[in-house]
Structures are given as structure tokens and as C-alpha cells.
Amino acid sequence: MPTQIARADEAGVSFWLPGLFGSLAAVPQTPGWSMGAVYYHTSLKDSGSVAAAKQFQIGRFSPTVNISLNANLNAQGDLTILSPTYTFATPVLGGQLAIGLTGMFGRTSVGIDGMLTTGFGQFWHTRTGSISDSLTSVGDLYPIMSLKWHNGVHNWMVYATGDIPVGAYSPGRLANLGIGHGAIDGGGGYTYLDPAAGYEVSGVAGFTYNFKNPDTQYRSGIDFHFDWGASKFLSKQVFVGLVGYAYQQISDDSGGLPILGGFRSRVVGVGPQIGYIFPIGDLHGYLNLKGYGEFAAANRPSGWNTWLTFAVSAAPPESTVAPTKHPITK
């Protein structure tokens, strides 16, 4: 679930939002309706290639010229992500089927400042200055389907999701909340959860296939992503731990600025988390706060991001020993 400030892939922007999955990702949910809400804040910086790609994308210079760019990109985003999900009680292939639809709205802002030198043949031109843009609107829609299995302390899942490009997007803007093209994504995950010892470890891996952007004729490459979480329950309701992600583009982009080459992106993130599980009348509540600091980035902005998740669902049966989380997913 992307925002165009954030993330190569076209102009450094990817469909997948690293950190989407975390602790308890593969644990089956309580049958019935659930609603998840996330407040997501990010602050990002980059210099060189991403700033050049952004300016090429909005038509600031021709792809046929030679460029030398000394520029910095700064971006911020504040998003609200909503994810209603229905979990079926009847088993499917021996597992638990859930379907949902995620949407988002919020504000993004992007600024680029520095010096750009362009040349064509023997003619060269240098300019300095800054450009900026901001947008408050809605993003794309993301349907998701998951299937989960449980056996003792072991939990498995497979999922499929995608991008319906209906969000606010214009190829001439620096800041967008949509990505301007469709995408499909699928993968699988595992959670080890031992309620007696109070330990939990989760990991979810997946691949994204991007369709061509009809406005720019740009196609982003195939992406691989891995999200993980590890936690220790201090009580039946409170846990603390670590979260992280690794994101790597594994095939080249096409249709971009020649000097940027395949423009494959990469980023790694890690940080702390705390979670709280509590009753709300006859319902089940969940709060989680986690943050990531990013490093080892290539061809995409990097910085830090924070997630505050609140989810409500039907309460699990009283005989259920393991705490259940209802994660926000696309």
C-alpha cells in the first residue's frame, strides 16, 4: 500500500509498503467482521537518482539530454489506513479464509532543492532552485484474500492482494496518493506462537508484479519483500519486541530515464514494538505501536516511519489460549 512520496520502481515508488505485516501475522482470526485502522507517519530523504527520476517523471527535462544532478529530496506523509475484513467460520482447504478491502486517505508533501546541469550536444545549462508539492486526498484500493492454518504452536498463511488504481494520481505532480497503475502481489508466512512460554516469531514473504503505467508508459520491475516480527508476552495482554523488513527489486524497470539504468530499489528497516490486547464489552480490541529506522537504501527515499494500529473484532472463545491479533493488510 504505497504513497507516492515514499517509495525504484517508478520514481522510487513501490506498490508494497514495507512493514505491512508484523507479529502474529499468520495466527488465525476470530470468525466474523473486524475493522482495523492505522495511523502511519513517515519522513524520508534522498539525493541524486530519485530526485532526477521525480523531475523526469513530471516533465522537468527530456530523457534525451545528459544530466548531472546535485539535489536533495525531502518527503513527509500522514495517512489513515482503514481495513474492514470478514473471516469465514467454514474451513476452506482445511484453513481459515478471510477477505478484505483496504483504503486510505491523508496528506503527502515532497520538496526537491539543489542544482541540475543538463546538456544536449555541445550546449549545457545549469539551474538551481527548489520545487515542492503537497496533496490531501484518497489513495488506491487494495483487495486482499488470505488463508490460514493452525497446528499447536505453528501457524501458516498464504495471501493474495493487488492495487486498483483509483486514488489521486497525476504524472505531472510530485506528490501523489495513488501509483497510477495496477499491481498484483502474493506470498506466504509463518508464525511460531507459544502461549505457555510467551514467545512469538513471525515472517511473511511475497512478490509484486507491476503493470505498465498507461500515463507514462513506465513499467516497474518485480519486487521481493520480507516483513518480520518477534515478541515476548509480559502478560496475557501486553507484549514487546522487534519488527523489521527487507525490500529488494529483482528485475529492472523499463521506460525510464536511460542514465538511471534498471533503477532497482532496495531498503532495510528495523525497530521496536509494543502491543496491548484488551476487551471492549463483548468485543476484542488490539493496539500496537511500532517504528522502523531505514538503512541500506538504493534508488528510493529512506528515513523512518511509525505505525499506530487499532483493531476491533468479535471476541475469541473463552477457551482460546493464544492471543489473537487482527493485522492491517492490503
N, C-alpha and C positions, 0 to 999 in steps of 0.2 A: 504494500500500500504506500505509494510514493507521494512525495510532494516535489514539485519541480525545483524548489530551492535546494533540495537536499542531495540529490544524487544526480568507466563510461559505459557504455550506454549513451544515448543521445544527450550531448551537453552535460555529461556527468550525472544523469538522472536515471534511476532504475525503477522498474515496477515493484520489486520486492523491497520492503522496509526492514532492514536488519534489526533483530530484537523482537520481532513479532511473536515468536514462540519463546517460552522460557520454562520455568519449573512447573512440574505436574502436567506437561503438555499432552501426554498420552494417556492420562488417567481418565477412565470413562466418566461421563457426566450423569447427573440425575435426569431421568426422562421427563420431558415436558419443555415448556418455554423457558428461556433465560434471556437476560439482557445484560450486555457488557458495555461499559463506557470507559474511554481512555482520554486523559488529557496528556498531550505529547508536546514537549518543547525541545527545540534543537537550535544550536548555534554552531555555524560552520564557517570555515575559511579555506581558501585555496589560492594558488598563484600559477600563472603560466597557462598550461594546456586547457584547463576547464574554463578559465576566463576567455581564452581565444575561442573555444567551442561555443560559448554562450554568445559572443559577439558575431560569430559566423552565423549562428542559428537565427539571430534577429536581423541579419542583413547589414551589419555594420561594415563588412568588406567582402570582396568577391573571393570565391575559392580558387581563382586562377592566379592570385597575386602571391608573392612571397611575403612572409610576415616575421617580425621579431617583436615579441610581446614581453613587457615587464609590467605586469599588472597583478592586482590582488582582488579576489572576490570574497565578499562577506555576505552571509545569509543567515536569516533567523526565521523560525516558524513556530506558530502556536496553533495546534489543531485539536479538535474534539472528534473522536472516532466512536461511532455507535455500531453495535453488532448484535442484532436480535438473532437467536438461534433456536431451532426446535430439535430436540433429541427424541428419537423413537424408542418406545419400550420394547417393540417386537424385534428380536435379533435378525440381522441380515448377514449371511455368510458366517454365522456364529459370533458376530461382533455387534457393536452398537453404532447405528447410523445417526448422524446429525447433519442438518443442512442449515445454512445461514446466509445472511446478506449484510455486508459491511459498507457503510458510507461515512463520509467525513465532511467537516466544514471548518474553516478557520482563516488565518491570515499568514501570509508569507511576505518577506521582503528580501531584495537582493540588491547589492551595490558592487560596482566594479570601478576601480580607480587605478591609474598608472599611465604608462607610456606605450604607444603602439607605433611601430615602424612598418610601413607596407611598401612593397616595390613591385614594379612591372617593367621588365627590361632594364633600361638604364635610369628609369625615373623612380625616385624614392620619396616618401612623405612620412614625416613624424608628427604625431599629435599626442598631447597629454590632456588629462581631464578625468572626469568621472561620469558614470551613468548609474541610475538607480530605478527601481520599480518595486511596487508593492501591490498586493491583491488580497481582498477579503471575499471569499466565495465558497463554493462547494467543490468537492473532488469527484473522482470517478466512483463507480460502484464495483463491488468485489463479491461475487457469489462464492461460497465455499461448501464443500462436502467432505466429511471425514468419517472414517470407520475405525472403531477402536476395539481392542480385545484385552481381556484381563485374566491373569492366572497367578494367584498368590501375590507375590511382590513384583511380578513382571507385568508390564503394560506395553502394548504395541499400538501403532496407529498408521494409517495411510490417509492422505488428503489430496484434494484437487481444488484449485481455485483459478481465478482469472481476472482480467480487467475489462470492464465495459466502459469505454472511453466517452463518458457523458459529462465529465467535470469541466470546470472553467479552464480553457486552454486556448492560446493563440501563439503561433510560431514567432510572431513579432514582439512578444513580451519576454522580459527577463524572468518574471515571477509567474508561475502557473500552479494550479492545484490539480490539474489533470496532466496526463503524459502524452495525449494526442494519438495514441494507438492502442490496439488490443494486445493482450498477452495471456498466455496460459502457464500455469505453474503446478507442479505436483511433486510429492515426496513422501517420506515416511519418518517415523520417530519411535522412540523408546523411552519409557520412564521406569526406573527402579524405585519403588516406594516401600519402605519397611516401617510400618507404623509402630511396631514394638520398640525398635531401636531409634526411630525418629529421623532416619536419613532418607534423602531423596536425591536422585540424579536423573536429568532428562537431556535428550538431544534430538533435534529434528533437522533433517537434511532435505534439500529439494533443488529442482532445476526450473529455470524460467525460459520459455521460448517467446520471443518478441515478434510481433507482426510489424510490417512496414508502416511508418508514419505517412499517411496519404498527403499531408500538407507539405512535408519536407522531403519525401522520398528517401528518408533515412531509416535504416533497419539496425537496431541494437543487436549485439551478439547474444549467445546463450550464456546465462549466469548460473553459477552454483552458490548455494548459501547453506550455512550450518549455524543454527541457534542452539544454545545450551544453557542449562541452569543446574545449580547444586545447592541444596539447603539442608539445614538442621532444625528440626522442630524443638523449640524450647518448652512448648506445652502443646496441648491438643489444638490450640488456636493460633499460636504465634510461631513463625519460622524466620530464620535469617540465612543469608548465603551469598553466593556469587552468581552472576549471569555473564554471558558473553556471546559473541558471534564472529563468524568469518565469512567474508563475501569475496568471490573471485569470478570474474568474467572469463569464460573458457573458449570463446570464439570471437573473431573480430567483428567490429561494426562495419557497415557499408553505407556509402552515400555521404560521407563526411568530408571534412577538410583534409586534403591529401597530406599536408605536412604533419598531421596528427597520427597518421598510420591507422592501425587497427583499434586504437583508443580503448584498450582493455582496462577495466577498472578493478580495484581491489581495496578492501578495508577490513580491519580487525578492531573489535571493541570488547571491553571488559569492564565490569563494575559491580557494586554491591546491590543487595536487595533485602527487603523486609516484607513479610506478608502477614495478614491477620484474617482469620476465618471466624465468623460470628453469626448468631441467629438474628433474624428480623421478623419477629412474630412467628408465623409458620413458614417463613421463607429462609433462604440460606444466603448469607452475604459474604463477600470476599473483597479485601483491599490488598493492593500490592503497590509498593513504590520501588522502582529500580532506576539505575542510571548507568550510562556507558561512556567511557572515555575512549576515543578512537585513535588508532595509530596505524603505521604501515600502509597508508593510503596511497593509491596511484590513480590518476585520471578521474578523481571525484573529490568534492569538498569533504573535509573531515573536521571533527571538533568533539562535541559532547551532546548527549541527549538524555532526557528524563521522561519516564512514563509513570503516570499515576492511574491505576486501574481500579474500577469499582464494578462488581458484577453481582447480580441477583438472580436466583433460580429457586425452584422448588427444593425444599429441604430433603436431604437424603434420608433413607430409613434409619431408625434409631439403632438398628443392628449394624449399620455400616461403621466399620472401624477406621478406615482410611479417610483422611480429609480430602475433599474434592474441590478442585478449582475449575472455574469456567473461563478459559482463556479467551482473549480477544483475538479473533482470526479473521482473515480476509475471506 
